[in-house]
């Protein structure tokens, strides 16, 4: 899909992990079938559990609303991955080709570097059907403000109290529930617990595990 390919090209995302992906669900029986698409990415929550749980403040809430990473502070403990209900984080392998970082947690940034230069995120720019729309929800003149304010919308896992900032317009809630895969936090939690066991007593950025 063009949006996923554009994201991988923009950030040199390695095989096996993703910053954004599109889940697909087919419903009905032939010839009355329908295919549903659900883009998945970091929800840049207003109440992000990843930020609250990061022991080194490597992940933080930017003043513009983005949830971002300080790679130099990340110790790859996977605590943020275990806390995220959206499966939106992954660990970069140590060997990269173009982006010279590795062994740290990575995620979607809403292409903050592009937006700050008056460009839309790479996935939005390449979406052929204009299914992805980006903008300032607080700007009453923006397209996203008008869409979210005037159309039926849902957010993912809103019961978690994360206040996600990614909205899905006019979906059937039961379809969203079917497409949305359960969190992989159990594996991440196990990895995080192992990290803490093996590094107990070590000091990181002024804190002690």
Secondary structure, 3 states (H helix, E strand, C coil): CHHHHHHHHHHCCCCCCCCEEEEEEEEEECCEEEEEEEEEECCCCCCCHHHHHCCCCCEEECCCCCEEECHHHCCCCCHHHHHCCCCCEEECCCCCCCCCCCCCEEECCCCHHHHCCCCCCHHHHHCCCCCCCCCCCCCCCCHHHHHHHHCCEECCCHHHCCCCCCCEECCCHHHHHHHCCCCCHHHHHHHHHHHHHHCCCCEECCEEC
